[in-house]
């Protein structure tokens, strides 16, 4: 369980004012000294993450945050970091002291509810004072659970754990599949995995590993080959595979080698569905046909790897889009959790598959872009579109293909 990637863990965020005991509460829940605890307000600066297994829920990651009432220029940077955690929080714990519920707590609770993030309230330091029954009643009237705890004495921690289990969204417990629903049990899926400069030495990249595991969990047969050996691999199969999945960078060669009657897509497009909203990103790719020389395009990656020569995000996608548009475009790049607060200067956002993230963070980013009318699409979708093979790459997803055809 400790090796489960963060992107496949339920993210549980702890929020509240400074010095309400968020770090102490996290230490009590995990039974470990995860966060530094001090009487000095503002001890927690950057978010602290602790992956663990919370049975029977499974793999989770707790996120301890800085107080939302932090002060000064540095304090505001800490608050900004805390609000960024909202984007990836699947389940929130709002920590408060019994005698200190006020506008900060109301504002934070309302923001969490507006974002449709399941939330429960933990009144800490109950060994000093119990919360007002009227306050508890008003919280209960809003159908929100509240727990009284003492992180110092360990009181109420067992109940808080149980509330976490009960409030975890069902869709996170029963994760959607990556490709297992596209291949019948016993049927073969061929995975085309180029071994180039960007392939890590001695291992496969995360989307490839996760897709293989997903197919095996669905009782499919996995056949792997480099793009140069693909044709021979297909010839050696007694029956055609149910699906061919390729790295998007090899789309043209793979499309030429795979017979038209065999479904074909890419890892990136699979992850557009698994981590985000495939239909929304297919709608977003329409903007490629309307780009003009001089337009600004933002390319966003979830991970923070150092780009090398012929990097897909910094080199290849800009090259393909420039060739498609027939003129120079202005490209900007962001990585990790950094993202412009204002994306309206951009005509299009092209995002990676977000294999390192949980689904909520990617959905939040898609939602925010669509709210201001800025199209967002995905690496694999944009590449297939610029190469003229998007309809074929979307064939395994009839609903998304219909959206694309209708929009053209």
RAKAVEN-V103315 format. One line per field, one symbol per residue. phi: phi as a letter, one per 40 degrees, with the letter a starting at -180 (. if undefined). psi: psi as a letter, one per 30 degrees, with the letter a starting at -180 (. if undefined). Layout:
BEGIN
phi->???
psi->???
END
This chain:
BEGIN
phi->.cccddcbbccbcbbiccgcgcccccccccfaccbcbacccgccbcdbbbcabbccchcbbcbcbcccbcbgcccccccccccccdcbccabbccacdbbcacccccccccccccgcdbbbbccgcccacccdcccccccccgbcbbcbbcccgcgccccdcccccccddcccbccccacccbcdgccbbbcbcbbcccccgabcddccccdccccccgcbbbbacccccdcccccccbcccabbbcdcbdcccccccddccdbabdccdccccbabccccccccdcdcbcbdgccbbbbbccbcccbdgccccbccdcccccccgacbcbbbbbgccaccbbccccabbbccfccbccccccccccccccbgbcbbbdccccccccgbcdcccdcbdcccccccccc
psi->effkkefgkkkjkklalkgfgeeeeeeeefhliekkklfkkgekdlkkkjkljjkgeaklkkjkllkfgllleeeeeeeeeefefefgkekkjjklleghkaeeeeeeeeeeeefhkkklkjjlhffekklkeeeeeeeefghkkkkkljeefgkfeeeeeeeeeffkkeffeiklleffffklkflkkkjjjkjaffkkkgllleeeeeeeeeeefgglkkkkllefgeeeeeffkekklfkkklkffgeeeeeefkkffkkkaleeeefeeefbjeeefeeefffefgklkflkkkkkkelhlkkakgkeefeeeeeeeeeeeglkljklkllbfkkkejgffkfkkjkafhfflleeeeeeeeeeeeeggjkkaleeeeeeeffggeeeffefieeeeeeeeef.
END
